[in-house]
């Protein structure tokens, strides 16, 4: 199954941690790469599901925070269909 990947332009001022305008963080793209790498490993090895009755809201601050954390259930994925070296 092929999935169509769509790249969309993000507003430069959306994430305050990377600043905006002419003075942006020099490690912005490395940070994005690291976040995607960690997320892909977690999503490959675990099945994530949202905790029911948990409200997810953001909190405006210098760095991005969540008011009530992000609660998820983690269950180890069944990797028997893959030829993976552990």
N, C-alpha and C positions, 0 to 999 in steps of 0.2 A: 504494500500500500504506500503510495507516494503522497506526501503532504506538501502542500504549497506553503512556502515560507514568505511572509510578508515583512519587509523592513519598513518601519515608519519613523519619521523624524520626530525626535523628542525635543521639547522646548528646553533651551539652554538654562533657563531659570527654574526649571521644575524641581531639581534636587539641589537644595541649598548647600549641601556638603561639598559639591564640586564648583560652587560659585557660578558666575555667569558672565556674559560679555567677553571682554578681551582678556580677562585674567581668570583662566580656568585651571583646574588642578592638572599638573603634568602627568599624574599617574591615573587619570580618569579611565583611559581605555584599558590599562593593565588591570585595574580594579574590576571593571566589567568582565574581563576575561576570567579573572579568578573567581568571581561570583558565579559565572556560568559553569565553570569547571566543577566547583563544589556542588552546585545544584544538580548537575547532571549525574554525579557520583551518588548523591543521596537518592535521587529519583530512580536510579538504576537498581540500587540495593534495597530500597524500602518502598512499601506502599504507604502513602500518606492519606489520611482522611481527616476531615474537619471534625472537631469536637462539637457535638450538637449543643444547641443553646448557648453558644459562646459568641459574643459580639466583638467583632474586630473593627477597631477605630484607630486612626492615626493621631499622633500628638505632635503639634508643630513645635520644633526646637532647633537648635543649631545642627544636630544630627537627627536623622529620621528615627522616631520612636513609635511604639504602639502603646496606647493607654493601658490595655489589659493583656498585653503579650499576645502571642499567636499560638493558640493551643491546638495541637494536632496529635493524632494517634499514629504511631509508627509500628508497622509490622514488616518483618523481614520478607523480602520477595523470594519467590521460588525461582531459583536460577538453574534448575536442572535441565531446562531446554537450551541453555547456553553453554558453550565450552569455555568456562571461565577458570582462570588460575587463581586460587585464594591463597 
